[in-house]
Amino acid sequence: MFKHLVLFVGFVAEALATNSTYLNPILPGFHPDPSCIFVPELDDTYFCASSSFLVFPGIPIHASRDLRSWKLISNALSRPSQLPGLNTTKRATSGIWASTLRYHDGTFYVFTTHVYGDYPKNATNRFDNLVFTTNNPYSSAAWSDPLHFNFTGYDVSPFWHDDGKVYVTGTFAWEVLPGIQMFTLDLKSGAVGPVRNIWNGTGASAPEGPHIYHRDGWYYLLIAEGGTGAGHMVSMARTQSIDGPYTSSPSNPVLTNANSTSYFQNLGHADLFQDRYGKWWGVALSVRQGPDGSYPMGRETVMTPVTWKRGEWPVFSPLTGVMNGWFLDEEDVLSMGEGSLVTAGDGVSFMPGETFKPEFVHWRFPVEESYVISPKGHEGSLQLTSSLSNLTGHDGRSAEANGQTFLARRQVDSLFKFSVSFDVGELKIAEQEVGVSVFLDQLHHYDLGFVISANNTPILRMRGITTVPAFVSPTIATLPIPPSWLTSKQLAFQIRMANVTHYTFSAGPVGKLSAMQDVEFASGLGLTWGFTGALLGVYATSNDVPVGFKTWVRDWQYEGLGQIVD
C-alpha cells in the first residue's frame, strides 16, 4: 500500500512539473465576459458562463474536465417567462451583460444584469440586476426564475464572507460616476444594503467587471478598465479588510495587450480560478483582429496561467494563441449536458422527434409556431413561417411586434463552411424572401436571399447593412436564377470563409455541387462593431408585404475548416 502511494505521489509530482500546450481561444466566437469556476464536488469539473445580450436562449454555460474540451451543457436563460422584458428591449448593446458564475453550498449562482440600453445612463430603471440559481447545471430547465435586486449599475459579482453576509461588487455607468461599488445582498428577499465606493481603479476609463477573492489574509479586487476596445486592461487592488481601503497593485495593469502587435487584442474583463492541482488560471475576453482591423467573430474567451505566491500579487502570463501553461490532464470529454463541444460542428436533418440543439439561437424570443420540426408531409425538414419584418426590422434597433423568423448558431471557427437547402415552391409574391445570413445585429448583417422581384420573377439578391466605417444599406448584387436550378423547387445556399477578412456567399441547385455559383463577397469589417459576434443562420420574410408563406429547410451543415490563432 505504502509503495503504491509513493509511486502515485511521484507520478503526480512529475506530471505537475511538466507544462502543457493549449490553444486560445478556449471558447471561440461570441462568448464574451467569461466567468469560470472549478467545482471538485462535481467530478472535478470546470464551468464557465458568458454574456448573450439579445440572443435567446441566453447565458450559455460550458463545462470541461480538462480545460481544453468545452461542452455547452445548458443555457441559464431558456424560458421567455424568466425575463419577459428581454423581448421588447431595444438596441443591440442591450440585454444580458456580463455574468458572474459562482458555486456555494451545493448551489450554482449566475449574477447578471439586464440592461435597457436606450434608457438614459443615469436612469434608475436602466439596469435590472438578477440572480439565477440551480442545483443541476447540466439542464437548462433546472435554472430558476431570477431573483431581482435593486442596484443602479451592472457587472455584479458576489462574495460569500465568513461573517455570513454576501457582498456584491458592481459598477455604475462610468459616464455618470466611475468606480467600483459594494453592498450586501439578502439572497432570499433581494434586499440591498448601503452602496459604498471601494476603489476607482488606476485612472483609466470605465472601471468595471469586479470580482473579489480572499487569499492569505488579503481581499484581492480584480477589475477591467479602459473600455472593451483597444485600451482594455485588467487591474488589481487589495486590502486586509473587505471594506477597504484598497491599495493598487504596483504592476497594474496585470494583463493587457494594448499597444502591442498581438493578434489577440481588446484583452480584459477577467476572472480567476484554481484547478484540481491548486494552480491558478485567468480567463478573459479578447478579439482576434485581422490585418484590416476586422474581428467579426466578436469577443471570445481566452485563458492564461497565473502564478500566485502566498501573500503576493498574482502574475498573469502574456496572452497568445499558442500557450504553454500549467500541466493539463489528458482529454476527458464530458458525457453530461445538453449540447456539444464548442467546435463540434453541425449536421442536422430535422427528423421527427428532434428538438433544437441548445446551440441554436434567435434574436430575442421566437414566435414558437413559426418553427416546426419535421411537419407532416415534409418529414426531415424545418418548416419556417415567414415574418412580416426582415432581419433589420423597421428601425434597426427595436423589437418587432410579430417577431423575426431567424434561426442561427455562432460562428466558432476562423475558417468554416455553412450550408442549407430551401424549398422555395411557395414563394409567389414580390418581396417574399428566404435565405442565409451572417448576422451580428439588426444594423450589421449580410443576407443572400431567394426573392421574388418586382416583376414576379425569382432572383438571388445579396444585401448588407452596416455602420462600419459609415452607415450603408446597399443591395450588393442581384442575379437571375437559371430555370434549370428550380426544376425541383429546391435551392442550396452556402456561406464560407476562406480567409480571415471576407465571407463568400454561394447558391445553386440542390445536389449539383459543380453548379454552385459564388454570388458575392462580404467584408468582415462591416461586422466589427458592438458587443456581440457573428451568427450564421436562415431567415424567411415577406419584407413588410402582408402575405406570408412557408418554406422548408433541410440539410443544415456547419463545418469548421480551421482556427487561426497567430
KEPAPA-159261 format. One line per field, with one value per residue (C-alpha): x, y, z. Coordinates in steps of 0.001 Angstrom, whole numbers, plus 524288, in hexadecimal, padded with zeros to 5 digits. Layout:
<vovexs>
x: [X; ...] .
y: [Y; ...] .
z: [Z; ...] .
</vovexs>
This chain:
<vovexs>
x: [80000; 80AB4; 81286; 806C7; 80468; 81292; 811C2; 80512; 80A8C; 816B4; 80E7C; 80689; 812DA; 818FB; 80C8E; 80B3D; 81947; 815A9; 80F36; 8048C; 801A8; 7F40E; 7EDA9; 7E611; 7DB06; 7D58D; 7C7B1; 7C8A3; 7BE93; 7B429; 7B79E; 7BB57; 7BCE3; 7C09F; 7BF06; 7C453; 7C4FC; 7CA24; 7C0C6; 7C7A8; 7BACA; 7B5D4; 7C056; 7CB1C; 7C408; 7C627; 7BAB3; 7BA29; 7AF60; 7AF77; 7A734; 79C2A; 795E8; 78970; 78C34; 782CA; 784C1; 78E7F; 79968; 79FE2; 7A651; 7B205; 7B917; 7C5E5; 7CDC1; 7DAA3; 7DA2A; 7DB6A; 7CEFB; 7C36E; 7B56B; 7A905; 7A16F; 795F6; 790D7; 78D63; 78357; 77B14; 76CDA; 76688; 75F61; 76C5C; 76E70; 762E0; 768B8; 773B5; 76A30; 7679B; 77543; 77AB5; 78889; 7925D; 79B17; 78FDA; 78B66; 79350; 7A076; 7ABB6; 7A820; 7AF84; 7AEC7; 7B111; 7AEA0; 7AB54; 7A61A; 7A153; 79AE2; 79F48; 79CCB; 79CE0; 79CF2; 79A30; 793C1; 78909; 78C7E; 782CF; 78CA8; 7833D; 78051; 7885A; 7955A; 790B5; 78305; 77FE5; 778B1; 783CF; 78972; 781C6; 78AE3; 7881C; 78C2C; 78971; 78BE0; 78C24; 79072; 791E7; 799FB; 7987E; 78A29; 78501; 777AA; 77DAF; 78208; 778FB; 77111; 77996; 77A0E; 779E0; 78152; 782A2; 78FD8; 7914C; 79CE7; 7A218; 7ACE5; 7A841; 7B07B; 7AE2D; 7B7A0; 7B386; 7BA41; 7BD95; 7B48F; 7A909; 7A613; 7A62B; 7ADA2; 7AAE6; 7B3EA; 7AF94; 7B122; 7A8C9; 7A893; 7B638; 7B13F; 7A91C; 7B1E8; 7BDC8; 7C270; 7C02F; 7B4ED; 7B1D2; 7A5A7; 79FC9; 794C8; 78A87; 78957; 77BC4; 7750F; 77DA3; 77F98; 78B9C; 79410; 79A71; 7A294; 7B061; 7BBCF; 7C7B6; 7D124; 7D1B3; 7DBF3; 7E8C9; 7E338; 7DFFC; 7D21A; 7C6B6; 7CABC; 7C1B5; 7C0FF; 7C4DB; 7C75B; 7CC4C; 7D506; 7D993; 7E738; 7F178; 7EA88; 7E8D9; 7DCD4; 7E0C8; 7D84A; 7D96F; 7D36E; 7D351; 7D6EF; 7D8AE; 7CBDA; 7C9D9; 7D24B; 7E083; 7E3DE; 7DD98; 7E537; 7E464; 7E835; 7E8C0; 7E86E; 7E860; 7E54F; 7E4FC; 7D70D; 7CC6D; 7C7AD; 7D501; 7DC61; 7E142; 7EF55; 7F2A3; 7FC0E; 80952; 808D6; 7FBFE; 7F741; 7F959; 7F473; 7F2F6; 7F6D7; 7F4D8; 7FF2F; 80416; 80420; 7FDBE; 7F330; 7EB67; 7E6A0; 7DCCD; 7E13F; 7DA37; 7CE87; 7D4E7; 7D1C7; 7DA99; 7D932; 7E18E; 7E290; 7E249; 7F0D0; 7EFBB; 7F570; 7EF5B; 7E9BE; 7E416; 7D97E; 7D666; 7D015; 7D7D3; 7D5F5; 7DE05; 7E085; 7E34D; 7ECE7; 7E201; 7DD9D; 7D206; 7CD7B; 7BFC9; 7C00A; 7BF80; 7C489; 7C8FB; 7CD46; 7DBED; 7E3D1; 7F150; 7F900; 7FAD1; 8058C; 80084; 80A0F; 805C5; 803D5; 807C3; 800CC; 7FC9F; 804F1; 7FDCD; 80542; 804F3; 7F966; 7FBD6; 7F549; 7FE62; 80034; 809BE; 80381; 8017E; 80003; 7F306; 7ECB0; 7EAC0; 7DE67; 7D282; 7C605; 7BA05; 7AEB5; 7A4D4; 79DD0; 794C8; 79DDF; 7AA5B; 7B88E; 7B9B6; 7C0BB; 7B968; 7B20E; 7A444; 79DC7; 78F38; 784A6; 778B1; 7732C; 76668; 767C5; 77395; 7745B; 77D37; 78B2B; 78E95; 79875; 78D3F; 78941; 77FC9; 78065; 77783; 76C8B; 76798; 7596F; 7587D; 74EAC; 757C0; 76108; 75C17; 76560; 761D3; 7539A; 74A77; 74D42; 75A97; 76173; 76FF3; 76ECF; 76CF2; 760B1; 76228; 756B3; 75AEE; 75B07; 7560D; 762DA; 77017; 77C99; 77E4B; 77062; 769CF; 774B1; 78045; 77F9B; 77206; 76AD1; 76102; 75316; 75195; 75F99; 76A05; 76AED; 7794D; 7809C; 78F5A; 79B86; 7A843; 7B3D4; 7BE4C; 7C8E0; 7D171; 7CF37; 7C27A; 7B7C4; 7A94C; 79F07; 79068; 78607; 77899; 76BE0; 76806; 75BA1; 7523C; 758C2; 75002; 74E8B; 75828; 761B0; 75F1A; 76CC0; 7745B; 782E4; 78F07; 7956B; 7A1CD; 79B6D; 7A19C; 7957E; 78A5E; 79352; 79EA5; 79BE5; 79D99; 7929C; 79220; 783FF; 77B30; 77149; 765E0; 76917; 75FF6; 75CB7; 759A0; 765AE; 76E99; 77C2F; 787A7; 789D9; 79552; 792FF; 79ABD; 7993A; 7A407; 7A87B; 7B6FB; 7BDBA; 7B16C; 7A31D; 79FFF; 79490; 796C9; 791E7; 79F36; 79B9D; 79010; 79080; 78608; 783B5; 7852D; 77846; 77FBF; 78306; 774C3; 76FA2; 76EC4; 76B0F; 776D7; 78220; 78F01; 795EA; 7A38E; 7ABB7; 7BA1E; 7C631; 7D2CC; 7DAA9; 7D9AA; 7D3DB; 7C8F0; 7BCF0; 7B8F7; 7AA77; 7A679; 79A28; 79671; 78D7E; 78C45; 794A2; 79D2F; 7A939; 7B02D; 7A56A; 7A6C4; 7A99F; 7B099; 7A782; 7AF39; 7B973; 7B71D; 7C11F; 7C248; 7C54C; 7B6E5; 7B3EF; 7BE2A; 7B5F3; 7AFD1; 7AF90; 7AAC0; 7B0C6; 7AD2B; 7A18A; 79F04; 79107; 784BF; 7797F; 76C33; 76570; 75B2C; 76274; 7565D; 74D56; 74187; 74114; 7487E; 74D71; 75420; 7612B; 7685E; 776AB; 77EB4; 78CC3; 791B2; 7A082; 7AB0F; 7B920; 7C4FC; 7D065; 7DADA; 7DDDD; 7E799; 7EE57; 7FA2D] .
y: [80000; 809A7; 8062B; 808E7; 815F6; 81A0C; 81667; 81E42; 82A3A; 82944; 828A0; 834A3; 83C43; 838D7; 83C7A; 84998; 84CC3; 84B49; 856B4; 854A2; 85B4F; 85FD3; 8695B; 875DB; 878F3; 86E29; 872A2; 87816; 8810E; 888F1; 88557; 89229; 89636; 888AB; 88456; 876ED; 86E3F; 86101; 857F2; 84BFF; 846F3; 844BE; 83B7B; 845C9; 84D99; 85B7E; 86429; 8710B; 87AE7; 88597; 8910E; 88FF7; 89D90; 89BF0; 88E00; 883A0; 879D1; 8819D; 8808D; 87459; 86B80; 8638F; 858F5; 85194; 84789; 84A5F; 85925; 85689; 84FB6; 85884; 853E6; 85C18; 855BB; 85F27; 86CDF; 87389; 87C00; 872B0; 87662; 88338; 88340; 884E1; 89284; 8977C; 8A50B; 89FD5; 89E99; 8AD3C; 8B208; 8BB7F; 8BCC4; 8B203; 8B62B; 8B39A; 8A6E8; 89D96; 8A396; 89D34; 891D4; 88CD0; 87E22; 87931; 86CBC; 86D23; 86294; 859C5; 86476; 86AE9; 8797B; 8824B; 890BC; 89946; 8A5B9; 8A800; 8B542; 8BE1A; 8C539; 8CF27; 8D4D1; 8E063; 8DCAD; 8E175; 8DBB0; 8D358; 8C97E; 8C7F7; 8BC50; 8B05B; 8A7FE; 89983; 88CE9; 87FB8; 87346; 864A5; 857F5; 851B2; 859BE; 84F37; 85278; 85F47; 85C8C; 85B77; 869A8; 871C5; 87DC5; 88939; 8907D; 89F09; 8A8C8; 8B777; 8BCF0; 8C7EE; 8C191; 8B53A; 8AAD0; 8A5AB; 89B3D; 89479; 89135; 888AB; 88DED; 8865B; 88FA6; 88938; 894AC; 894F6; 8A0B9; 8A4C3; 8AD45; 8B483; 8C147; 8CCEF; 8D1BA; 8D764; 8E373; 8E69B; 8E294; 8DA09; 8D0D5; 8C397; 8C2D8; 8B8B7; 8B536; 8A9B6; 8A19D; 898DE; 88D67; 88A01; 89735; 89EAB; 8A96A; 8B1BF; 8B860; 8C5BE; 8C79A; 8CCB4; 8CF60; 8C6C5; 8C9F7; 8D2AE; 8CAF1; 8D024; 8DBDB; 8D546; 8D670; 8CD89; 8C5F5; 8BA20; 8AB52; 8A9E8; 89D15; 89B14; 88FB6; 88CD2; 88734; 88711; 89160; 89AB5; 89E81; 8A017; 8A836; 8A550; 8AEE9; 8B2AB; 8C049; 8C7BE; 8C3CF; 8B775; 8BC42; 8BE8D; 8C3C2; 8B897; 8B3C0; 8AC62; 8B312; 8AEBC; 8B450; 8AE0A; 8B063; 8A8D0; 8AD4B; 8AB08; 8B8FE; 8BE54; 8C6A9; 8BFB0; 8C1A2; 8C0DC; 8B67E; 8BC34; 8B3D8; 8B91B; 8B625; 8A7EF; 8A360; 8AA97; 8A9EF; 8B878; 8BF3B; 8B241; 8AB6D; 89F36; 89889; 89836; 8A5EB; 8AC9E; 8A36D; 8A565; 8A25D; 8971F; 88D0D; 883F3; 875D2; 86A85; 85D4D; 84FE2; 850E4; 85E32; 86594; 872A6; 87680; 882FE; 8841D; 89086; 8957A; 898B5; 89A84; 89514; 8A112; 89F32; 8A721; 8B07B; 8B273; 8A941; 89F75; 89AF1; 88F4B; 89940; 89802; 88A43; 88344; 88172; 87B61; 87D96; 8776A; 87FAF; 87EA4; 8829C; 8810F; 88241; 89049; 895A7; 89AFC; 8918C; 891C0; 88F34; 88900; 890BB; 88CC3; 886AB; 87CE7; 87189; 870EC; 86968; 8682A; 85FBF; 85122; 84D45; 83FEF; 83792; 83A43; 83629; 83A2A; 83BCD; 83299; 83AEC; 846EF; 84A88; 84F6B; 84C69; 85046; 85E7D; 85B61; 84ECD; 853F0; 850A1; 8469A; 8482A; 840C1; 84596; 837F6; 834C1; 835EB; 83ED3; 84BC2; 85752; 855B2; 85EDE; 86538; 86A3F; 87833; 882F6; 891C7; 89441; 88A57; 881E9; 880F6; 8727F; 86EDF; 87466; 868DF; 85AFA; 84F79; 844A5; 84855; 83E93; 83DD2; 84423; 83A7F; 83CF1; 84B9E; 857E5; 85F56; 86E10; 87769; 88496; 890BF; 89DD3; 8A412; 8A105; 8A01E; 8AEDC; 8B19C; 8BECA; 8C6BB; 8BD8C; 8BDFB; 8BAC6; 8AE16; 8AA66; 8A878; 89B8F; 89708; 89426; 8867C; 88381; 87794; 877D6; 872AE; 8793C; 879C5; 872F0; 8709D; 87A3C; 87243; 86AF2; 8668F; 8682A; 862A6; 86005; 85DAB; 863E9; 85FC6; 86C69; 86782; 86FD8; 87CED; 883A1; 89212; 89D39; 89EC7; 8916F; 88CB4; 8818C; 880B0; 87FE2; 88A73; 88DF7; 895BC; 89E21; 8A614; 8AD14; 8B7AB; 8AEC5; 8A2FF; 89D78; 895A4; 88D6B; 88AC7; 8846B; 88F36; 891D2; 89E47; 8A98A; 8A32F; 8965E; 88F0B; 8881F; 88DC5; 88C7A; 898ED; 89C19; 8A70F; 8AC97; 8B6A3; 8BC11; 8C84D; 8C543; 8CDF8; 8D5AB; 8D221; 8CAC8; 8C219; 8BDBE; 8B340; 8AD98; 8A493; 89ED0; 89316; 88C64; 87E43; 8749B; 86D38; 86067; 8631D; 86308; 856A2; 85068; 85D2E; 85AD9; 86461; 862B4; 86DD1; 86E79; 8780A; 8756A; 87C68; 87936; 88446; 88C78; 8989A; 894CC; 88C24; 88595; 88381; 87913; 872C5; 8682E; 85CBF; 85258; 84660; 84CBF; 8518C; 854B4; 85E73; 8664C; 87477; 87E8A; 88A34; 89414; 8969D; 89E2C; 8A4C1; 8A0A4; 8AECC; 8B1BE; 8A885; 8AE31; 8B5E3; 8B57D; 8AA6A; 89E67; 89517; 88F18; 885E7; 87D49; 879F2; 87974; 882FB; 88453; 8916D; 89826; 8A52F; 8AC45; 8A698; 8A196; 89453; 889B0; 87C8D; 8702F; 86A89; 85E29; 85D9F; 8513A; 84C91; 8565A; 854E0; 85C8D; 857FE; 85E65; 85EEC; 86533; 86D84; 87883; 87C4B; 88419] .
z: [80000; 803EF; 7F7C9; 7EF13; 7F5DA; 7F3D2; 7E584; 7E3D2; 7EAAC; 7E243; 7D5E3; 7D9CA; 7DD3A; 7D023; 7C8CF; 7CFB1; 7CC2D; 7BDD6; 7B6FC; 7ACEB; 7A005; 79C8B; 79318; 7950E; 79462; 79CF3; 799A3; 78BCD; 785D5; 78CCC; 79AF6; 7A1BC; 7B007; 7B520; 7C322; 7C6AA; 7D2BF; 7D6E9; 7DE38; 7E3F2; 7E978; 7DB9E; 7D6E8; 7D644; 7CBD7; 7C6FB; 7C340; 7BBAC; 7B8F2; 7AE9E; 7AA25; 7A031; 79E98; 79645; 791E2; 796F0; 79D16; 7A4F5; 7AF04; 7A962; 7B378; 7AEDD; 7B67B; 7B560; 7BCE6; 7B621; 7B366; 7A4CE; 7A06B; 7A3E4; 7A280; 7A28D; 7AD9A; 7AF50; 7AD91; 7BA57; 7B32C; 7AB1C; 7AE0C; 7A9EA; 7B6EA; 7BE04; 7B871; 7B04E; 7AEBE; 7A63C; 79AF4; 79A2A; 79D90; 79374; 78E07; 78B50; 796A5; 7A014; 7A644; 7AE9D; 7B20E; 7B96A; 7C22F; 7CE0D; 7D07A; 7DE41; 7E639; 7F4AA; 7FDCB; 7F2CC; 7EAAE; 7DE10; 7DD16; 7D116; 7D470; 7C893; 7C3B8; 7B9CE; 7B404; 7AD17; 7A4AE; 79EFE; 7AC82; 7B194; 7B7D1; 7C527; 7C47A; 7D059; 7C7C7; 7BDE7; 7C558; 7C9EC; 7D229; 7D31D; 7D9D6; 7D36A; 7DB44; 7D91C; 7DF6E; 7D205; 7C859; 7BDFA; 7BB9F; 7B610; 7BC06; 7C991; 7C9F6; 7D263; 7CF79; 7D396; 7E063; 7DD25; 7E577; 7E4E7; 7E0FF; 7D715; 7D083; 7CA2D; 7CA64; 7D785; 7DE3A; 7EB6A; 7F64A; 801DA; 80E02; 81A52; 821A4; 81AB9; 811E5; 8031F; 7FE05; 7F003; 7E7E9; 7DBC1; 7D49C; 7D0F9; 7C2F1; 7C1F2; 7BADA; 7C6F6; 7D24C; 7CF57; 7D9EE; 7E043; 7E9F6; 7F468; 7FC4E; 80387; 7FDB7; 80408; 7FAA6; 7FFAB; 7FF32; 7F5BA; 7FFDF; 7FD29; 80781; 80661; 7FA0D; 7FC21; 7F32B; 7F5C9; 7EA95; 7DEA2; 7D756; 7D22F; 7CB0D; 7BE22; 7B8F5; 7BC33; 7C876; 7C82A; 7C8A3; 7D70D; 7DE49; 7EC31; 7F09A; 7FE8F; 7FFC1; 80A84; 81290; 80715; 7FF63; 7F129; 7E80E; 7D98B; 7CFCC; 7C16D; 7BCB9; 7B015; 7A9A4; 7A1BA; 79670; 79313; 7A0A3; 7A822; 7B3FD; 7C0DC; 7CDA0; 7DBD6; 7E98D; 7F701; 80551; 8120F; 814EF; 80AD6; 80CF9; 808E6; 806C3; 7FA94; 7F63D; 7E7CA; 7E2D8; 7DF3E; 7D2EC; 7CD63; 7C378; 7C6F9; 7B9A2; 7ACAE; 79E68; 79C1F; 793EF; 78EBD; 78199; 78730; 77F1E; 78BD8; 78F0C; 79833; 7A309; 7AFFA; 7B8B5; 7C000; 7CA6F; 7D25E; 7D6CB; 7DBA1; 7D519; 7DB6D; 7DE72; 7E500; 7D965; 7D5BE; 7C89C; 7C333; 7B8F2; 7B18B; 7A529; 79908; 78A6F; 77F53; 77718; 768A4; 76095; 75C91; 76AA2; 76984; 773BC; 76FC7; 77908; 783F1; 791C1; 79569; 7A1C8; 7A38F; 7AEA3; 7B45B; 7BFA2; 7CBCD; 7D60C; 7E372; 7EEA5; 7FCC8; 80109; 7F3C7; 7E7E1; 7DD28; 7D0D9; 7C400; 7B8C9; 7AC04; 7A394; 79636; 78D41; 7903D; 79EFA; 7A773; 7B4D8; 7C0C2; 7BF6A; 7B942; 7BA3F; 7AE32; 7A67C; 7AE50; 7A749; 7AFB8; 7AD48; 7B4B9; 7AFB0; 7A4A0; 79A00; 792C8; 7936D; 78FAE; 782E4; 77FA5; 773C1; 76F63; 766DF; 76937; 761CA; 7697A; 76B35; 7724B; 78100; 7806E; 787A7; 78557; 789B8; 79517; 78BF0; 78363; 78686; 782A8; 78374; 78F20; 79144; 78618; 781C0; 784F8; 77A70; 76FF3; 771FC; 77032; 76F8A; 76609; 76367; 75CEE; 74E74; 7502F; 7590A; 75AB1; 75976; 7618B; 75DD1; 75EDC; 75E43; 7591B; 76184; 75CB2; 760DF; 75B19; 76320; 763DF; 76814; 76750; 76DAA; 76F9F; 77E6F; 78372; 785AA; 77B37; 77FF1; 778C6; 779EF; 76FE3; 76A31; 76C1A; 7712C; 772AE; 77949; 77D09; 773C9; 77BCD; 77191; 76A3C; 75DF4; 75C14; 752C9; 755F7; 74CB9; 74C14; 741CB; 74088; 73A4F; 7334A; 72CD0; 734C8; 73201; 727E8; 72B79; 729EB; 73560; 73B48; 73EEA; 7451A; 746E4; 74F36; 75757; 75E8A; 76966; 773E2; 7772F; 7704F; 76AF7; 76771; 75EDD; 75122; 74AD6; 73E8C; 73B09; 73127; 72EE4; 725F0; 71E7F; 71B1F; 70E04; 714FE; 71067; 71A24; 71C0F; 72546; 72CFC; 735B4; 73F66; 74A96; 75533; 75DB8; 764C1; 762DA; 75F21; 75BA0; 75A5A; 74DD6; 74A38; 73C3F; 7334C; 7303E; 72512; 71DBD; 714CA; 70C9F; 71031; 70506; 7032E; 703BD; 711EE; 715DC; 70F93; 71D11; 723F1; 72CA5; 72DE4; 73521; 73C3E; 741E4; 749BF; 74B63; 7501C; 7493C; 74F67; 75BBE; 75572; 74BFA; 74B0C; 73E4D; 73B49; 73178; 72C22; 72297; 71FB0; 72A1B; 727B9; 71D4D; 7244E; 71791; 71420; 720BC; 71D61; 725A6; 72634; 72E06; 73875; 7450E; 74DB6; 75BDA; 75F03; 75D0E; 7685B; 77179; 77AFD; 78870; 7923C; 78ADC; 780E1; 773E0; 77306; 76725; 7641A; 75BE5; 75A98; 75417; 75217; 749B9; 74B24; 75055; 745FE; 74DBB; 746FB; 74E17; 7497F; 74E1E; 74A41; 74E08; 751CB; 75041; 7511E; 75B3D; 75BA3; 762C0; 76166; 7675B; 75DC4; 76609; 771DA; 76FB1; 77C60; 77818] .
</vovexs>
